[in-house]
Amino acid sequence: MVGIKKDMIVGQTSRLSNSERSESNLKRRMMVKMKKIVISILAGWLVIWGLSVSAWATPSTTYWTPSTSDIQAFGLWHITYDTYTTIGKNSPASGGGDFPTTYGLTVGVLPFEKLKMEVGFDIMEPTDEPLMFNAKLGMPEGALFEGSPALNLGIFNVGTKKNVTDYNIVDVIVGKTLPANLGRLHLGYYVGNSDVLKDSQGNEEEDGFMIGYDKYIYKDKVMFAADYASGDNAIGAGGFGLYYFFTPNISLLAGPVWFNDRALNGDTKWTLQLDINF
């Protein structure tokens, strides 16, 4: 549970009756089972599409998180190049630092109007285990009925090193275009591998919520974007910035990202993200 220390949970559990403890354990087992089912379904899709395409890529994102209803259209490829670094801090001793550069590729794989899917991978260098896989399945706004929100089910940060990079984060996203040209709002929940998603003290922080917002402030040219993920873990962070579209298919995003657990992720970093569709 986000924001609750492990010793507090243990103390509360010891005061539960046997029936209450059994019910709590049952709910936990059901949650783990459902998570495994979702991961198996999405992993199956990855395997199937991995037989027919030579490369995959990073999921569509708002800014820092995948809290968006955007999914690549069928046959549309997407390249991303993301950097994160501190500004004006010359050394780790003064808070300086950066993240590995992310090179990603994504492609839309379903030829349907009301059901879309993208698959992809990221390569993050320099790291010892640079490869991570992603997938997202969803329906756009209005697919279920007139005025219905967009619905997405995804998985990201599927690494190749057990209990090191296999975050295996499953997310559910609901998105809606706001009236009066006020932009788009997305809300979601995520849960991942509790052996990896921990805070800087080693406490489990495997789940949380996400929120994302975007709006064009100059049509087809400049977009404001902001998002946030709760949790004192590797993805717990927020940020905001501006996209500039050189063309409809080429954009550059810039802005700051700050972190919920600075002991884990370091000081605020500046991101530059180049995105190309083809």
Secondary structure per residue as TSV (DSSP state, phi and psi in degrees):
chain	resnum	aa	ss	phi	psi
A	1	M	-	360.0	134.3
A	2	V	T	-67.8	132.3
A	3	G	T	80.2	2.4
A	4	I	-	-113.5	124.3
A	5	K	-	-69.2	148.6
A	6	K	H	-60.8	-39.2
A	7	D	H	-65.5	-29.0
A	8	M	H	-68.5	-41.2
A	9	I	H	-63.3	-44.2
A	10	V	H	-60.9	-42.6
A	11	G	H	-62.9	-38.7
A	12	Q	H	-69.9	-39.3
A	13	T	H	-63.4	-35.1
A	14	S	H	-66.4	-20.3
A	15	R	T	-93.1	-1.3
A	16	L	S	-78.7	150.5
A	17	S	-	-74.2	168.7
A	18	N	H	-60.7	-41.2
A	19	S	H	-67.1	-40.9
A	20	E	H	-65.8	-39.2
A	21	R	H	-66.2	-40.1
A	22	S	H	-64.3	-41.6
A	23	E	H	-63.8	-41.5
A	24	S	H	-63.0	-43.5
A	25	N	H	-65.2	-37.5
A	26	L	H	-63.3	-44.7
A	27	K	H	-61.5	-40.5
A	28	R	H	-64.9	-42.9
A	29	R	H	-64.2	-38.9
A	30	M	H	-64.8	-40.2
A	31	M	H	-63.7	-43.9
A	32	V	H	-63.4	-40.9
A	33	K	H	-64.4	-44.5
A	34	M	H	-62.2	-40.8
A	35	K	H	-61.1	-42.9
A	36	K	H	-64.7	-36.9
A	37	I	H	-63.5	-46.8
A	38	V	H	-61.1	-45.4
A	39	I	H	-61.3	-40.8
A	40	S	H	-64.0	-41.9
A	41	I	H	-62.9	-50.0
A	42	L	H	-68.2	-37.1
A	43	A	H	-64.7	-36.0
A	44	G	H	-61.5	-42.8
A	45	W	H	-60.2	-41.5
A	46	L	H	-60.9	-42.8
A	47	V	H	-64.7	-45.4
A	48	I	H	-59.2	-49.8
A	49	W	H	-74.8	-22.6
A	50	G	H	-65.9	-21.4
A	51	L	T	-78.2	-16.2
A	52	S	T	-116.9	-10.6
A	53	V	-	-127.4	151.2
A	54	S	S	-86.0	-15.0
A	55	A	-	-154.6	152.9
A	56	W	-	-121.1	-161.9
A	57	A	-	-170.8	-173.2
A	58	T	-	-68.3	146.6
A	59	P	-	-72.1	156.9
A	60	S	-	-61.7	138.7
A	61	T	-	-131.3	164.2
A	62	T	S	-84.4	-53.5
A	63	Y	S	-151.3	-69.2
A	64	W	S	-106.3	-30.9
A	65	T	S	-111.9	165.7
A	66	P	-	-84.4	26.3
A	67	S	-	-78.2	71.9
A	68	T	S	-153.2	152.1
A	69	S	-	-88.5	-1.0
A	70	D	-	-66.3	133.1
A	71	I	-	-136.9	137.3
A	72	Q	-	-58.7	136.8
A	73	A	-	-68.3	160.0
A	74	F	B	-56.5	125.9
A	75	G	T	78.6	-0.8
A	76	L	-	-92.0	122.1
A	77	W	E	-95.3	151.4
A	78	H	E	-138.0	126.4
A	79	I	E	-107.7	136.9
A	80	T	E	-130.0	147.0
A	81	Y	E	-136.4	108.3
A	82	D	E	-118.4	135.3
A	83	T	E	-127.7	148.4
A	84	Y	E	-137.6	121.6
A	85	T	E	-150.6	151.5
A	86	T	-	-73.1	159.4
A	87	I	S	-118.7	131.0
A	88	G	S	73.6	17.2
A	89	K	-	-125.0	114.3
A	90	N	-	-82.6	-19.8
A	91	S	S	-147.7	160.2
A	92	P	G	-56.6	-31.5
A	93	A	G	-63.8	-29.4
A	94	S	G	-100.6	12.8
A	95	G	T	95.7	2.4
A	96	G	-	-74.6	152.7
A	97	G	-	165.6	169.9
A	98	D	B	-148.0	169.0
A	99	F	-	-98.8	159.4
A	100	P	-	-57.3	145.5
A	101	T	E	-69.3	136.9
A	102	T	E	-101.8	125.7
A	103	Y	E	-113.9	119.8
A	104	G	E	-130.9	154.7
A	105	L	E	-138.9	133.6
A	106	T	E	-134.3	150.4
A	107	V	E	-146.0	142.1
A	108	G	E	-81.1	136.0
A	109	V	-	-124.1	-0.5
A	110	L	-	-115.1	129.7
A	111	P	-	-90.2	35.0
A	112	F	-	-111.6	152.6
A	113	E	S	-79.5	-36.7
A	114	K	S	-105.9	1.9
A	115	L	-	-142.5	116.8
A	116	K	E	-122.7	155.3
A	117	M	E	-150.4	142.8
A	118	E	E	-129.2	149.9
A	119	V	E	-132.0	153.4
A	120	G	E	-169.3	179.9
A	121	F	E	-145.3	159.6
A	122	D	E	-121.2	143.3
A	123	I	E	-118.1	120.8
A	124	M	E	-113.3	115.2
A	125	E	E	-128.1	143.1
A	126	P	S	-89.9	126.3
A	127	T	-	-146.3	163.6
A	128	D	S	-76.7	-31.5
A	129	E	S	-126.2	81.8
A	130	P	-	-82.4	-13.4
A	131	L	E	-96.9	130.5
A	132	M	E	-138.9	142.5
A	133	F	E	-108.7	159.0
A	134	N	E	-148.9	155.3
A	135	A	E	-155.2	151.4
A	136	K	E	-146.8	133.3
A	137	L	E	-124.7	135.4
A	138	G	E	-168.5	170.2
A	139	M	E	-118.6	134.7
A	140	P	-	-73.7	171.3
A	141	E	T	-56.9	139.4
A	142	G	T	81.0	2.5
A	143	A	S	-72.4	-38.1
A	144	L	S	-82.0	-43.6
A	145	F	S	-162.9	168.2
A	146	E	T	-60.1	124.5
A	147	G	T	85.1	2.5
A	148	S	-	-69.4	148.3
A	149	P	-	-74.5	163.5
A	150	A	E	-74.2	144.2
A	151	L	E	-129.0	130.8
A	152	N	E	-131.4	144.3
A	153	L	E	-127.5	124.5
A	154	G	E	-141.1	170.5
A	155	I	E	-142.9	138.6
A	156	F	E	-146.9	169.4
A	157	N	E	55.0	45.9
A	158	V	E	-87.7	94.4
A	159	G	E	-86.8	177.3
A	160	T	S	-107.0	-4.0
A	161	K	S	-111.7	114.7
A	162	K	T	-58.7	130.5
A	163	N	T	58.3	22.2
A	164	V	T	-128.1	-56.1
A	165	T	T	-118.9	1.0
A	166	D	E	-86.5	69.0
A	167	Y	E	-64.1	-37.3
A	168	N	E	48.8	54.4
A	169	I	E	-86.4	117.7
A	170	V	E	-96.0	134.4
A	171	D	E	-132.7	149.6
A	172	V	E	-121.4	125.9
A	173	I	E	-124.1	136.3
A	174	V	E	-119.1	129.3
A	175	G	E	-132.9	150.5
A	176	K	E	-151.5	137.9
A	177	T	E	-76.2	127.6
A	178	L	-	-79.8	152.2
A	179	P	T	-69.8	168.8
A	180	A	T	59.3	32.2
A	181	N	T	57.5	41.6
A	182	L	-	-94.9	7.1
A	183	G	-	98.9	-162.1
A	184	R	E	-123.6	144.1
A	185	L	E	-124.8	135.4
A	186	H	E	-129.3	136.5
A	187	L	E	-126.3	144.3
A	188	G	E	-157.8	170.7
A	189	Y	E	-129.1	143.7
A	190	Y	E	-133.5	152.9
A	191	V	E	-148.5	137.7
A	192	G	-	-137.3	-163.1
A	193	N	-	-72.8	113.7
A	194	S	T	-69.1	-16.7
A	195	D	T	-75.4	-16.1
A	196	V	T	-115.1	-40.9
A	197	L	-	-79.9	90.7
A	198	K	B	-133.4	161.9
A	199	D	-	-84.5	-178.3
A	200	S	T	-68.2	-13.3
A	201	Q	T	-95.4	-0.9
A	202	G	S	89.9	6.0
A	203	N	-	-80.8	142.9
A	204	E	B	-66.2	130.2
A	205	E	-	-139.4	64.8
A	206	E	-	-88.8	-5.2
A	207	D	E	-143.3	169.7
A	208	G	E	174.4	-173.2
A	209	F	E	-112.4	161.8
A	210	M	E	-132.5	147.9
A	211	I	E	-140.2	138.6
A	212	G	E	-139.4	149.8
A	213	Y	E	-145.4	140.5
A	214	D	E	-147.4	152.4
A	215	K	E	-160.8	133.7
A	216	Y	E	-69.9	129.3
A	217	I	E	-104.4	-11.7
A	218	Y	E	-145.1	111.7
A	219	K	T	-49.9	126.5
A	220	D	T	64.7	7.5
A	221	K	T	-126.5	-48.4
A	222	V	E	-128.4	125.3
A	223	M	E	-124.4	135.5
A	224	F	E	-89.3	135.7
A	225	A	E	-138.4	143.3
A	226	A	E	-151.6	146.2
A	227	D	E	-156.4	171.6
A	228	Y	E	-156.0	140.4
A	229	A	E	-122.5	128.2
A	230	S	-	-77.6	171.4
A	231	G	S	105.6	133.9
A	232	D	S	-88.7	70.4
A	233	N	S	-143.9	-168.5
A	234	A	T	-63.3	-29.2
A	235	I	T	-104.5	-2.5
A	236	G	-	-70.4	105.0
A	237	A	E	-169.9	170.7
A	238	G	E	-147.8	163.6
A	239	G	E	-173.0	171.0
A	240	F	E	-150.8	154.5
A	241	G	E	-173.6	-169.9
A	242	L	E	-123.0	134.6
A	243	Y	E	-91.9	135.7
A	244	Y	E	-117.3	124.5
A	245	F	E	-97.4	108.1
A	246	F	E	-67.7	-39.1
A	247	T	E	-141.6	172.7
A	248	P	T	-58.7	-20.5
A	249	N	T	-113.3	2.3
A	250	I	E	-132.8	123.5
A	251	S	E	-140.9	158.3
A	252	L	E	-129.1	128.8
A	253	L	E	-111.0	137.9
A	254	A	E	-141.2	143.5
A	255	G	E	163.0	176.2
A	256	P	E	-90.2	155.2
A	257	V	E	-131.3	127.1
A	258	W	E	-115.7	159.4
A	259	F	E	-122.6	143.8
A	260	N	S	-67.5	-36.6
A	261	D	-	-119.6	93.8
A	262	R	H	-68.4	-26.6
A	263	A	H	-66.7	-22.9
A	264	L	H	-92.4	-45.9
A	265	N	H	-108.8	-7.5
A	266	G	-	87.8	-170.5
A	267	D	S	-74.4	170.8
A	268	T	-	-53.4	137.0
A	269	K	E	-121.9	154.0
A	270	W	E	-99.3	133.4
A	271	T	E	-112.9	141.5
A	272	L	E	-123.1	127.0
A	273	Q	E	-131.2	115.7
A	274	L	E	-97.7	127.6
A	275	D	E	-126.0	133.6
A	276	I	E	-134.7	126.2
A	277	N	E	-101.0	142.9
A	278	F	-	-153.5	360.0
